[in-house]
Amino acid sequence: QVQLVESGGGLVQAGGSLRLSCAASGRTFSSYNMGWFRQAPQKERDFVAAITWSGSRTLYADSVKGRFTISRDNAKNTVYLQLNSLKPEDTAVYYCAADPVRGRIASSRQDYNYWGQGTQVTVSS
């Protein structure tokens, strides 16, 4: 089992940047694929980005491709999401999640077993 805690959210103007962090507890962090999702008010929780356990592969939603970058540091048990060129429509609660199944890179919420509590990102116009 892994416990996840997100940080780094905040209020930023359009065009600005933020870096989100997700710190994981447990010795098995490096065996999990990791993902970021986001949920805006009255909307579904949507996939943002994912990275395999080794960091060798990444996957992005079309809406963030070229603006957001996912990375991980297994020595620090942390996964990051760099958010650049932010837009008001990026406003949401951002969640990190862990997927224990190797051999895939998943964009479906159902593939992720463990979730953090979320961090709010607000982009003003």
N, C-alpha and C positions, 0 to 999 in steps of 0.2 A: 504494500500500500504506500501511497505517496500523498503528502499534503502540500498544497500549493498556496502561495501568498503573492498577490500582485501588488505592484507599487509603481509610482511614476506618473500617474494621471494628473490632470489639472486643467486649468483654463488657458487657452492659447488663441491668438488671433489667426485668422485665415492666412495660410502661407507659412505658418510657423512649424516648429518641430517639437516632438516629445520622444522620450525613450521610456518604454514600459519594461519593467522587470518582473519576472516570476520566479520566486525562490522556492525550491522544493526541499522537503525533508525526506530523509530516508537514503539508504545506501544504494538503491537501485535506480536512481534518477537516470543514469546513462543508458539504461535499457529501454526507456520509454521514448516513443515518438511524442513530440509536443505540438500543440496547436494553440492558436489564438482565435477567439470568436468575439463578436460584439453584438450588443442588443440595444437598440434605440427604443424610446418609449412607444408602447403599443405596436411593437414590431417583433418579428421572430428573431431568435438568436442566430446570427449568420456567421459562416466561416470567413476568416480573414487570411490566415496563413498557417502553414505547418512545416515542420522540420523533422527529418528522421532522427533516430537515436544517435547516429554517428555524425549528424550534421552534413552528410554528403548530398542530401536532396532536400529541396524546398518546393513549396507549392503556395500559390497566391490566388486570392480572388481577383477577378478581372478589375474590380473597382479600385483595388489598391496597388495593382501591379505597377512597378516603376516608382512608387512613392514610399512604400513600406518595405522594411527588410527584417526578416526573422533570423535570429542567430542563437547559438547556445554555447555555454561554457560548462562542460561536464565536471571540470575540477571544482567549480563553484556551485554546482547544482542549480544553475540559473539559465533561464531562457529569456531572450530579449525580443522586443519589437520596436524597431526604430520607425517613427512616423514622421515623414517629411511632407512638405507641400500640403499641409492639412487644409481640409475644406469643412464648411459648416455641416455638411452631410456625414462627416466622420464622427460627429458627436454621438456618443454611446457609452455604455458600460462595457469595458473590455475584460474578457475572461481568458485565462490560460487553462489548458486542459492536457491530460496525459492519456496516451493510447499505448497499451502494453503489447500490442501485436506487432512484431517485427515483420519486415517484408512488404510493408505497404506504407503509403503516405495518404492519410485520410482527411477528407473534407466534411464528413458527416458527423453531426453531433453524437449520433448513436455509437460511433466507434471510439468515443472517449469515455473512459471510466471515471476519471477523477477531475474535479473542477475546483478552481479557486473561487474566492468571493467577489472578485471583480474590482476594477478601478475605473473611476469616471473620467472620461475625456470630453471636454466641452470646447468647441471651436466657434469663436465669435466671428461674425462677418464684418 
